[in-house]
Every structure is written in C-alpha cells, then in structure tokens.
Amino acid sequence: MDIVDIATPDFVEVDASKRLGKVRSIFERENSRGIIVTEDGAYAGVIGQKQLVRSRMEDDTKASAVMKSAPKIDRDENVREAARMLVEGDTRIAPVYEGEKLYGIITGDAILEAVLENLDAITVQDIVTEDVVTVGEKSHLGQAINHLRENGISRLPVVGDDGKLTGVLTTHDIIDFSVRNADRQGRGDRRGDIDRMLDLPVYDLMSSPVITATPGETVKAAVSRMFENDIDGLVVTPTESDTEVLGVVTKTDVLRALTFTEEEQMDVQITNVSLLETLTREDIVESITQVVDKYQQMQVHHAHVRFHEHKEKLRGTPLIQSQIRLRTSHGQIAGSGEGYGSEHAFHVALDKLERNVLEVKGVNADEKYQGQVMRKLGDL
C-alpha cells in the first residue's frame, strides 16, 4: 500500500518568524491536521497538533522555537517506508511532496488508521517494550521529569509501594498542569512556583485508572483503544485485573512494527539519525551483524537503534545515550550506554549488547549440556 490515498493536503503553512499566538489562531480557524513551517520560502520543519496545543510557550514566541525537523516523503512512497521515516525522524508528522511540489502532510495516525484491519495478525507481546521505566507514586515530580528526560520517553507507569500499577504520568500531563498553573498565577517571576511544583508527589498529577493492554490481545485492539481514548500508549499488564507492569506499547512501537521484514538481511531501524556524526547506517548494521554472528543459532528479525541527546557537553560534544534492541528467535535482547558523541555512545551500547548475546548463548549451552548429562545418567 502506498500513502497516495492517505496523505492529506489539509495543512497550514506559516513562516518560521510567525508568532505562536497567530499560528494557534490560524490552526484553530483552519481546523487542519498539521503545520508546515517555511523559512525564506523553503521547507524548514513541522508543528504537530498536540505539539502546538500543549506548548506552554508565550504567544509572542516564534514558530521556529516549536517546529521539529521531519523528513520529506514522496506521495507515492509505500506505507512501510513512510512509517520507517517517521520513526527514524522521531516525528509523528512529515511533509509529502509530488516531485518538487509540496502536496500536504502524512501523520502516524493516518498510517495506523489505514492499516488498522491488518493489525490483527500480530499481538501486543510481539512489539511490547519490556524494559520499562516506572516511578513511585510518592516520588517527586522533579524525579519523574528526570526519568522522562534521561530515558527519552514520554510516559511513566506509576507504581505503589507493592510495585503494582496505580497510574500513569505523561509529558502531556506535566505540560497541561504547568499551563494551568501558569494561567492561575499570571505572568512574572514564577521560580518559587516551579520549585513547589517539582516537589509535588507524582500521585497528584498521574492519570488513574490506567488504560491497559494484555500481551495476548491483537495490536488492532490495542490501537483501537488508543484512538478511542485519544492517547498514544498503553501500559501492558498480564490481565485486565492484574496490575503487574509487564511493559508499555505505544503508537510508535506499532509504526516500527510495520517496518519489520522477514527477509534474510537484518532489518535495522535508527531513531534520531540526525545525531549521527561519523557513524553511517552501514557501520551500524555491520557492527550489530558482527555481534549477533557470535551466536549463529539466534536469528534476528529486527534491530532498533535509538539515540538521545542530553544537555551535558564536553568541549562542545554532547552526551548521547544509545539504545540497541534486537527482536530475535530467542526473545528480545538489548544493550544501552552513554558517551560523548554518537559513535562513542553506540560502541558502549554495542559492548553491553554483546555481553547480553553471549550470556544468552551461555545459558542455552548450559541447558543443552545439562540435558546431555541427564540423558547419559538415564542410560546408566
């Protein structure tokens, strides 16, 4: 399927210097799906609906401060490649071109709606992110914000003292609360208000009850629930009544699943490719291939490499976090690490991944050896 029928010309085009107050009014009047930002007549970036509505920036802020870089997608591109470009660009909206002419936009939601009926072929278990970060309901909001920033994520399952799910906290919850608080307090120096806000317990801001998914249900059912509740992700629990946190599944996970292939060549996806400096896609694929080849009985169906930039820098080079996750015939295997620059961070994560691959190989070898010993003992 190509995106020719799901790309929409329903968008607003504004200059990067346009004030957000004006942009919001145009956006609401036109009731469009997204905003294309131009600079000197050339494409510069995009602003999504939620990105604009939930921004707490002042009305006189320029559009360029909110816009996000997004890849250009051809109108005749297939859905699989379009999904890959959105995920790798870490965006939910991108401009669509017919040759050199800007036609409109494509959104992640439009792609998911178009393929929804086909999503009953995979289950939540196939795409769930299992190494999930949680936060205690008694933790301070400042701690939760650090978790979100350090892990490059947008939602945190909230757990009680017994480790059971009690709520969920998202970046949208925090922004909504901040905007309401700013409106109530008015303008001016609000550093004291911000300090008090950061000291609030997560319990005060979290959403509860939590909308969840179970591992065995279809991705179609999970995505339909996201659309029905206007949310971007679900916490995964063993059953509807069991509140143990098994993982998280998001719309981005589903878009990523659309790019999975069953070809012999390993399918590698990279998120935030703009952070790559000296590294190339070929370098990344070759490095991961060398690691997985150390356990040849393990088949890799899909590899996802994610880069996230921290504010900290060393002599101008940013601190980068790299995460590598493999979907294999032996389950999910991951490695993560930090370093100054994407190449350093990637190799730290790669070393961790290699240790984990070899650990799985060793465990399976031990089990095989123990089985051989038991059979020999049985022959005696």
PATORTOR-808978 format. One record per residue (C-alpha): residue in one letter; x, y, z. Coordinates in steps of 0.25 Angstrom, whole numbers, plus 5000, padded with zeros to 4 digits. Example, Ala and Ser with C-alpha at 12.3 -4.5 7.8 and 13.67 -1.06 7.14 Angstrom:
<recs>
<residu:A, xx:5049, yy:4982, zz:5031> .
<residu:S, xx:5055, yy:4996, zz:5029> .
</recs>
This chain:
<recs>
<residu:M, xx:5000, yy:5000, zz:5000> .
<residu:D, xx:5005, yy:5014, zz:4996> .
<residu:I, xx:5002, yy:5027, zz:5004> .
<residu:V, xx:4996, yy:5034, zz:4992> .
<residu:D, xx:4982, yy:5032, zz:4997> .
<residu:I, xx:4985, yy:5035, zz:5012> .
<residu:A, xx:4994, yy:5047, zz:5010> .
<residu:T, xx:4985, yy:5060, zz:5012> .
<residu:P, xx:4986, yy:5074, zz:5007> .
<residu:D, xx:4979, yy:5079, zz:5019> .
<residu:F, xx:4991, yy:5087, zz:5026> .
<residu:V, xx:4994, yy:5101, zz:5029> .
<residu:E, xx:5007, yy:5107, zz:5024> .
<residu:V, xx:5014, yy:5118, zz:5033> .
<residu:D, xx:5027, yy:5125, zz:5033> .
<residu:A, xx:5037, yy:5122, zz:5043> .
<residu:S, xx:5036, yy:5136, zz:5049> .
<residu:K, xx:5021, yy:5135, zz:5051> .
<residu:R, xx:5017, yy:5137, zz:5065> .
<residu:L, xx:5011, yy:5125, zz:5072> .
<residu:G, xx:4999, yy:5133, zz:5076> .
<residu:K, xx:4996, yy:5136, zz:5061> .
<residu:V, xx:4999, yy:5121, zz:5058> .
<residu:R, xx:4989, yy:5116, zz:5068> .
<residu:S, xx:4978, yy:5125, zz:5063> .
<residu:I, xx:4981, yy:5121, zz:5049> .
<residu:F, xx:4982, yy:5106, zz:5053> .
<residu:E, xx:4968, yy:5106, zz:5060> .
<residu:R, xx:4961, yy:5114, zz:5049> .
<residu:E, xx:4966, yy:5105, zz:5038> .
<residu:N, xx:4964, yy:5092, zz:5047> .
<residu:S, xx:4976, yy:5086, zz:5040> .
<residu:R, xx:4984, yy:5073, zz:5043> .
<residu:G, xx:4997, yy:5080, zz:5044> .
<residu:I, xx:5006, yy:5092, zz:5041> .
<residu:I, xx:5018, yy:5093, zz:5031> .
<residu:V, xx:5028, yy:5103, zz:5035> .
<residu:T, xx:5036, yy:5110, zz:5024> .
<residu:E, xx:5048, yy:5120, zz:5024> .
<residu:D, xx:5051, yy:5129, zz:5012> .
<residu:G, xx:5040, yy:5121, zz:5005> .
<residu:A, xx:5048, yy:5107, zz:5007> .
<residu:Y, xx:5043, yy:5096, zz:5016> .
<residu:A, xx:5048, yy:5097, zz:5030> .
<residu:G, xx:5040, yy:5088, zz:5039> .
<residu:V, xx:5027, yy:5083, zz:5044> .
<residu:I, xx:5018, yy:5086, zz:5056> .
<residu:G, xx:5008, yy:5075, zz:5060> .
<residu:Q, xx:4994, yy:5077, zz:5066> .
<residu:K, xx:4997, yy:5073, zz:5080> .
<residu:Q, xx:5011, yy:5079, zz:5080> .
<residu:L, xx:5004, yy:5093, zz:5077> .
<residu:V, xx:4992, yy:5091, zz:5086> .
<residu:R, xx:5001, yy:5087, zz:5098> .
<residu:S, xx:5012, yy:5096, zz:5097> .
<residu:R, xx:5013, yy:5106, zz:5109> .
<residu:M, xx:5022, yy:5116, zz:5101> .
<residu:E, xx:5017, yy:5130, zz:5101> .
<residu:D, xx:5009, yy:5135, zz:5089> .
<residu:D, xx:5020, yy:5144, zz:5084> .
<residu:T, xx:5030, yy:5133, zz:5083> .
<residu:K, xx:5034, yy:5130, zz:5068> .
<residu:A, xx:5029, yy:5117, zz:5061> .
<residu:S, xx:5043, yy:5113, zz:5059> .
<residu:A, xx:5044, yy:5110, zz:5074> .
<residu:V, xx:5034, yy:5100, zz:5074> .
<residu:M, xx:5036, yy:5093, zz:5060> .
<residu:K, xx:5042, yy:5080, zz:5058> .
<residu:S, xx:5051, yy:5075, zz:5047> .
<residu:A, xx:5044, yy:5064, zz:5039> .
<residu:P, xx:5048, yy:5056, zz:5026> .
<residu:K, xx:5041, yy:5059, zz:5013> .
<residu:I, xx:5033, yy:5047, zz:5008> .
<residu:D, xx:5029, yy:5045, zz:4993> .
<residu:R, xx:5014, yy:5044, zz:4991> .
<residu:D, xx:5016, yy:5030, zz:4984> .
<residu:E, xx:5024, yy:5025, zz:4996> .
<residu:N, xx:5019, yy:5012, zz:5002> .
<residu:V, xx:5014, yy:5011, zz:5016> .
<residu:R, xx:5025, yy:5002, zz:5021> .
<residu:E, xx:5036, yy:5012, zz:5017> .
<residu:A, xx:5027, yy:5024, zz:5021> .
<residu:A, xx:5026, yy:5018, zz:5035> .
<residu:R, xx:5041, yy:5016, zz:5036> .
<residu:M, xx:5044, yy:5030, zz:5032> .
<residu:L, xx:5034, yy:5035, zz:5043> .
<residu:V, xx:5040, yy:5026, zz:5053> .
<residu:E, xx:5055, yy:5029, zz:5050> .
<residu:G, xx:5052, yy:5044, zz:5049> .
<residu:D, xx:5045, yy:5043, zz:5063> .
<residu:T, xx:5033, yy:5050, zz:5058> .
<residu:R, xx:5018, yy:5048, zz:5056> .
<residu:I, xx:5016, yy:5057, zz:5044> .
<residu:A, xx:5024, yy:5059, zz:5031> .
<residu:P, xx:5023, yy:5067, zz:5018> .
<residu:V, xx:5018, yy:5060, zz:5006> .
<residu:Y, xx:5024, yy:5064, zz:4992> .
<residu:E, xx:5019, yy:5062, zz:4978> .
<residu:G, xx:5033, yy:5063, zz:4971> .
<residu:E, xx:5038, yy:5077, zz:4975> .
<residu:K, xx:5024, yy:5082, zz:4979> .
<residu:L, xx:5019, yy:5081, zz:4994> .
<residu:Y, xx:5006, yy:5073, zz:4993> .
<residu:G, xx:5002, yy:5072, zz:5008> .
<residu:I, xx:5005, yy:5064, zz:5020> .
<residu:I, xx:5005, yy:5050, zz:5025> .
<residu:T, xx:5003, yy:5046, zz:5040> .
<residu:G, xx:5006, yy:5034, zz:5048> .
<residu:D, xx:4991, yy:5033, zz:5052> .
<residu:A, xx:4987, yy:5033, zz:5037> .
<residu:I, xx:4996, yy:5021, zz:5034> .
<residu:L, xx:4991, yy:5014, zz:5046> .
<residu:E, xx:4976, yy:5016, zz:5043> .
<residu:A, xx:4979, yy:5011, zz:5028> .
<residu:V, xx:4986, yy:4998, zz:5033> .
<residu:L, xx:4977, yy:4996, zz:5045> .
<residu:E, xx:4969, yy:4984, zz:5040> .
<residu:N, xx:4983, yy:4977, zz:5037> .
<residu:L, xx:4988, yy:4979, zz:5051> .
<residu:D, xx:4980, yy:4967, zz:5056> .
<residu:A, xx:4992, yy:4958, zz:5050> .
<residu:I, xx:5001, yy:4962, zz:5062> .
<residu:T, xx:4999, yy:4962, zz:5077> .
<residu:V, xx:5004, yy:4972, zz:5087> .
<residu:Q, xx:5014, yy:4962, zz:5092> .
<residu:D, xx:5021, yy:4963, zz:5079> .
<residu:I, xx:5024, yy:4978, zz:5080> .
<residu:V, xx:5023, yy:4982, zz:5095> .
<residu:T, xx:5035, yy:4989, zz:5101> .
<residu:E, xx:5038, yy:4981, zz:5113> .
<residu:D, xx:5050, yy:4989, zz:5119> .
<residu:V, xx:5040, yy:4999, zz:5124> .
<residu:V, xx:5044, yy:5010, zz:5134> .
<residu:T, xx:5034, yy:5013, zz:5145> .
<residu:V, xx:5033, yy:5023, zz:5156> .
<residu:G, xx:5027, yy:5022, zz:5170> .
<residu:E, xx:5014, yy:5030, zz:5173> .
<residu:K, xx:5021, yy:5036, zz:5185> .
<residu:S, xx:5033, yy:5041, zz:5177> .
<residu:H, xx:5034, yy:5056, zz:5174> .
<residu:L, xx:5030, yy:5061, zz:5160> .
<residu:G, xx:5045, yy:5066, zz:5158> .
<residu:Q, xx:5050, yy:5052, zz:5159> .
<residu:A, xx:5039, yy:5047, zz:5149> .
<residu:I, xx:5043, yy:5058, zz:5140> .
<residu:N, xx:5058, yy:5054, zz:5141> .
<residu:H, xx:5053, yy:5039, zz:5137> .
<residu:L, xx:5046, yy:5044, zz:5125> .
<residu:R, xx:5058, yy:5053, zz:5120> .
<residu:E, xx:5069, yy:5043, zz:5123> .
<residu:N, xx:5062, yy:5031, zz:5116> .
<residu:G, xx:5056, yy:5039, zz:5105> .
<residu:I, xx:5042, yy:5035, zz:5107> .
<residu:S, xx:5028, yy:5041, zz:5109> .
<residu:R, xx:5021, yy:5033, zz:5119> .
<residu:L, xx:5024, yy:5026, zz:5132> .
<residu:P, xx:5015, yy:5015, zz:5139> .
<residu:V, xx:5013, yy:5019, zz:5153> .
<residu:V, xx:5014, yy:5008, zz:5164> .
<residu:G, xx:5011, yy:5008, zz:5179> .
<residu:D, xx:5019, yy:5002, zz:5190> .
<residu:D, xx:5016, yy:4988, zz:5186> .
<residu:G, xx:5021, yy:4990, zz:5171> .
<residu:K, xx:5007, yy:4989, zz:5166> .
<residu:L, xx:5001, yy:4999, zz:5155> .
<residu:T, xx:4993, yy:5011, zz:5161> .
<residu:G, xx:4994, yy:5021, zz:5150> .
<residu:V, xx:5002, yy:5027, zz:5138> .
<residu:L, xx:5009, yy:5040, zz:5137> .
<residu:T, xx:5012, yy:5046, zz:5123> .
<residu:T, xx:5019, yy:5058, zz:5118> .
<residu:H, xx:5005, yy:5063, zz:5113> .
<residu:D, xx:5000, yy:5062, zz:5128> .
<residu:I, xx:5012, yy:5071, zz:5133> .
<residu:I, xx:5011, yy:5081, zz:5122> .
<residu:D, xx:4995, yy:5082, zz:5124> .
<residu:F, xx:4998, yy:5084, zz:5139> .
<residu:S, xx:5009, yy:5095, zz:5136> .
<residu:V, xx:5000, yy:5103, zz:5127> .
<residu:R, xx:4988, yy:5102, zz:5136> .
<residu:N, xx:4997, yy:5107, zz:5148> .
<residu:A, xx:5003, yy:5118, zz:5139> .
<residu:D, xx:4989, yy:5123, zz:5136> .
<residu:R, xx:4985, yy:5123, zz:5150> .
<residu:Q, xx:4998, yy:5130, zz:5155> .
<residu:G, xx:4999, yy:5140, zz:5144> .
<residu:R, xx:5012, yy:5145, zz:5137> .
<residu:G, xx:5025, yy:5149, zz:5145> .
<residu:D, xx:5036, yy:5142, zz:5152> .
<residu:R, xx:5030, yy:5128, zz:5156> .
<residu:R, xx:5043, yy:5121, zz:5161> .
<residu:G, xx:5037, yy:5119, zz:5174> .
<residu:D, xx:5024, yy:5113, zz:5168> .
<residu:I, xx:5033, yy:5104, zz:5159> .
<residu:D, xx:5041, yy:5099, zz:5171> .
<residu:R, xx:5028, yy:5096, zz:5178> .
<residu:M, xx:5023, yy:5088, zz:5166> .
<residu:L, xx:5035, yy:5080, zz:5165> .
<residu:D, xx:5033, yy:5076, zz:5180> .
<residu:L, xx:5019, yy:5071, zz:5177> .
<residu:P, xx:5017, yy:5056, zz:5178> .
<residu:V, xx:5014, yy:5048, zz:5165> .
<residu:Y, xx:5001, yy:5044, zz:5171> .
<residu:D, xx:4996, yy:5058, zz:5170> .
<residu:L, xx:4998, yy:5058, zz:5155> .
<residu:M, xx:4996, yy:5044, zz:5150> .
<residu:S, xx:4985, yy:5039, zz:5142> .
<residu:S, xx:4977, yy:5028, zz:5148> .
<residu:P, xx:4971, yy:5018, zz:5146> .
<residu:V, xx:4980, yy:5013, zz:5135> .
<residu:I, xx:4976, yy:5009, zz:5121> .
<residu:T, xx:4984, yy:4996, zz:5119> .
<residu:A, xx:4986, yy:4985, zz:5109> .
<residu:T, xx:4989, yy:4970, zz:5111> .
<residu:P, xx:5000, yy:4962, zz:5104> .
<residu:G, xx:4991, yy:4953, zz:5096> .
<residu:E, xx:4982, yy:4963, zz:5090> .
<residu:T, xx:4983, yy:4967, zz:5076> .
<residu:V, xx:4990, yy:4980, zz:5073> .
<residu:K, xx:4978, yy:4984, zz:5065> .
<residu:A, xx:4970, yy:4984, zz:5078> .
<residu:A, xx:4981, yy:4992, zz:5085> .
<residu:V, xx:4982, yy:5003, zz:5075> .
<residu:S, xx:4967, yy:5004, zz:5074> .
<residu:R, xx:4967, yy:5006, zz:5089> .
<residu:M, xx:4977, yy:5017, zz:5087> .
<residu:F, xx:4969, yy:5024, zz:5077> .
<residu:E, xx:4956, yy:5023, zz:5085> .
<residu:N, xx:4963, yy:5030, zz:5097> .
<residu:D, xx:4972, yy:5039, zz:5090> .
<residu:I, xx:4985, yy:5034, zz:5096> .
<residu:D, xx:4998, yy:5030, zz:5089> .
<residu:G, xx:5001, yy:5018, zz:5098> .
<residu:L, xx:4996, yy:5007, zz:5107> .
<residu:V, xx:5003, yy:5000, zz:5120> .
<residu:V, xx:5003, yy:4985, zz:5118> .
<residu:T, xx:4998, yy:4976, zz:5129> .
<residu:P, xx:4996, yy:4961, zz:5130> .
<residu:T, xx:4981, yy:4962, zz:5130> .
<residu:E, xx:4971, yy:4973, zz:5131> .
<residu:S, xx:4970, yy:4971, zz:5146> .
<residu:D, xx:4985, yy:4968, zz:5149> .
<residu:T, xx:4993, yy:4981, zz:5152> .
<residu:E, xx:5007, yy:4976, zz:5150> .
<residu:V, xx:5014, yy:4985, zz:5140> .
<residu:L, xx:5020, yy:4976, zz:5128> .
<residu:G, xx:5023, yy:4987, zz:5119> .
<residu:V, xx:5018, yy:4998, zz:5110> .
<residu:V, xx:5013, yy:4999, zz:5096> .
<residu:T, xx:5011, yy:5012, zz:5088> .
<residu:K, xx:5007, yy:5016, zz:5074> .
<residu:T, xx:5022, yy:5018, zz:5071> .
<residu:D, xx:5024, yy:5003, zz:5074> .
<residu:V, xx:5013, yy:5000, zz:5065> .
<residu:L, xx:5019, yy:5008, zz:5054> .
<residu:R, xx:5032, yy:5002, zz:5056> .
<residu:A, xx:5026, yy:4988, zz:5055> .
<residu:L, xx:5021, yy:4992, zz:5041> .
<residu:T, xx:5035, yy:4993, zz:5036> .
<residu:F, xx:5039, yy:4978, zz:5041> .
<residu:T, xx:5043, yy:4969, zz:5030> .
<residu:E, xx:5044, yy:4954, zz:5029> .
<residu:E, xx:5056, yy:4955, zz:5019> .
<residu:E, xx:5069, yy:4949, zz:5022> .
<residu:Q, xx:5076, yy:4962, zz:5023> .
<residu:M, xx:5075, yy:4968, zz:5036> .
<residu:D, xx:5065, yy:4980, zz:5037> .
<residu:V, xx:5071, yy:4991, zz:5045> .
<residu:Q, xx:5064, yy:5004, zz:5049> .
<residu:I, xx:5070, yy:5016, zz:5054> .
<residu:T, xx:5063, yy:5027, zz:5062> .
<residu:N, xx:5069, yy:5041, zz:5062> .
<residu:V, xx:5078, yy:5039, zz:5051> .
<residu:S, xx:5081, yy:5054, zz:5051> .
<residu:L, xx:5090, yy:5051, zz:5063> .
<residu:L, xx:5099, yy:5042, zz:5055> .
<residu:E, xx:5113, yy:5049, zz:5052> .
<residu:T, xx:5124, yy:5040, zz:5048> .
<residu:L, xx:5115, yy:5027, zz:5048> .
<residu:T, xx:5108, yy:5023, zz:5036> .
<residu:R, xx:5096, yy:5013, zz:5035> .
<residu:E, xx:5105, yy:5003, zz:5028> .
<residu:D, xx:5115, yy:5004, zz:5040> .
<residu:I, xx:5103, yy:5001, zz:5050> .
<residu:V, xx:5098, yy:4989, zz:5042> .
<residu:E, xx:5112, yy:4983, zz:5041> .
<residu:S, xx:5115, yy:4985, zz:5055> .
<residu:I, xx:5102, yy:4979, zz:5060> .
<residu:T, xx:5103, yy:4967, zz:5050> .
<residu:Q, xx:5117, yy:4964, zz:5056> .
<residu:V, xx:5112, yy:4963, zz:5070> .
<residu:V, xx:5100, yy:4954, zz:5066> .
<residu:D, xx:5108, yy:4945, zz:5058> .
<residu:K, xx:5115, yy:4941, zz:5071> .
<residu:Y, xx:5102, yy:4933, zz:5073> .
<residu:Q, xx:5099, yy:4927, zz:5060> .
<residu:Q, xx:5087, yy:4919, zz:5065> .
<residu:M, xx:5080, yy:4932, zz:5068> .
<residu:Q, xx:5072, yy:4939, zz:5057> .
<residu:V, xx:5070, yy:4954, zz:5057> .
<residu:H, xx:5057, yy:4958, zz:5052> .
<residu:H, xx:5058, yy:4973, zz:5055> .
<residu:A, xx:5068, yy:4983, zz:5061> .
<residu:H, xx:5065, yy:4997, zz:5066> .
<residu:V, xx:5076, yy:5007, zz:5070> .
<residu:R, xx:5072, yy:5019, zz:5077> .
<residu:F, xx:5080, yy:5032, zz:5080> .
<residu:H, xx:5076, yy:5042, zz:5090> .
<residu:E, xx:5084, yy:5055, zz:5093> .
<residu:H, xx:5086, yy:5060, zz:5107> .
<residu:K, xx:5088, yy:5075, zz:5110> .
<residu:E, xx:5102, yy:5072, zz:5116> .
<residu:K, xx:5114, yy:5074, zz:5107> .
<residu:L, xx:5129, yy:5072, zz:5108> .
<residu:R, xx:5137, yy:5082, zz:5099> .
<residu:G, xx:5125, yy:5084, zz:5091> .
<residu:T, xx:5122, yy:5070, zz:5089> .
<residu:P, xx:5108, yy:5066, zz:5094> .
<residu:L, xx:5106, yy:5054, zz:5104> .
<residu:I, xx:5098, yy:5043, zz:5096> .
<residu:Q, xx:5090, yy:5031, zz:5100> .
<residu:S, xx:5090, yy:5020, zz:5091> .
<residu:Q, xx:5080, yy:5008, zz:5092> .
<residu:I, xx:5080, yy:4995, zz:5083> .
<residu:R, xx:5069, yy:4986, zz:5084> .
<residu:L, xx:5068, yy:4973, zz:5076> .
<residu:R, xx:5056, yy:4965, zz:5073> .
<residu:T, xx:5061, yy:4951, zz:5071> .
<residu:S, xx:5057, yy:4936, zz:5071> .
<residu:H, xx:5062, yy:4935, zz:5086> .
<residu:G, xx:5053, yy:4947, zz:5090> .
<residu:Q, xx:5057, yy:4962, zz:5092> .
<residu:I, xx:5072, yy:4965, zz:5095> .
<residu:A, xx:5077, yy:4979, zz:5098> .
<residu:G, xx:5089, yy:4988, zz:5101> .
<residu:S, xx:5090, yy:5003, zz:5105> .
<residu:G, xx:5101, yy:5012, zz:5108> .
<residu:E, xx:5105, yy:5027, zz:5108> .
<residu:G, xx:5117, yy:5034, zz:5103> .
<residu:Y, xx:5121, yy:5048, zz:5097> .
<residu:G, xx:5117, yy:5047, zz:5082> .
<residu:S, xx:5108, yy:5037, zz:5076> .
<residu:E, xx:5120, yy:5028, zz:5072> .
<residu:H, xx:5125, yy:5026, zz:5086> .
<residu:A, xx:5111, yy:5024, zz:5091> .
<residu:F, xx:5108, yy:5014, zz:5081> .
<residu:H, xx:5120, yy:5005, zz:5084> .
<residu:V, xx:5117, yy:5006, zz:5099> .
<residu:A, xx:5103, yy:5000, zz:5096> .
<residu:L, xx:5109, yy:4990, zz:5086> .
<residu:D, xx:5118, yy:4985, zz:5097> .
<residu:K, xx:5107, yy:4983, zz:5106> .
<residu:L, xx:5099, yy:4976, zz:5095> .
<residu:E, xx:5110, yy:4967, zz:5092> .
<residu:R, xx:5111, yy:4963, zz:5107> .
<residu:N, xx:5096, yy:4960, zz:5107> .
<residu:V, xx:5096, yy:4952, zz:5094> .
<residu:L, xx:5108, yy:4943, zz:5099> .
<residu:E, xx:5100, yy:4942, zz:5113> .
<residu:V, xx:5088, yy:4936, zz:5105> .
<residu:K, xx:5097, yy:4927, zz:5097> .
<residu:G, xx:5104, yy:4922, zz:5110> .
<residu:V, xx:5091, yy:4920, zz:5117> .
<residu:N, xx:5085, yy:4912, zz:5105> .
<residu:A, xx:5099, yy:4904, zz:5105> .
<residu:D, xx:5098, yy:4901, zz:5119> .
<residu:E, xx:5084, yy:4896, zz:5118> .
<residu:K, xx:5088, yy:4887, zz:5106> .
<residu:Y, xx:5100, yy:4881, zz:5114> .
<residu:Q, xx:5091, yy:4878, zz:5126> .
<residu:G, xx:5081, yy:4871, zz:5117> .
<residu:Q, xx:5092, yy:4863, zz:5111> .
<residu:V, xx:5097, yy:4859, zz:5125> .
<residu:M, xx:5083, yy:4855, zz:5129> .
<residu:R, xx:5081, yy:4846, zz:5117> .
<residu:K, xx:5095, yy:4839, zz:5120> .
<residu:L, xx:5091, yy:4837, zz:5134> .
<residu:G, xx:5078, yy:4831, zz:5130> .
<residu:D, xx:5085, yy:4821, zz:5121> .
<residu:L, xx:5094, yy:4816, zz:5132> .
</recs>
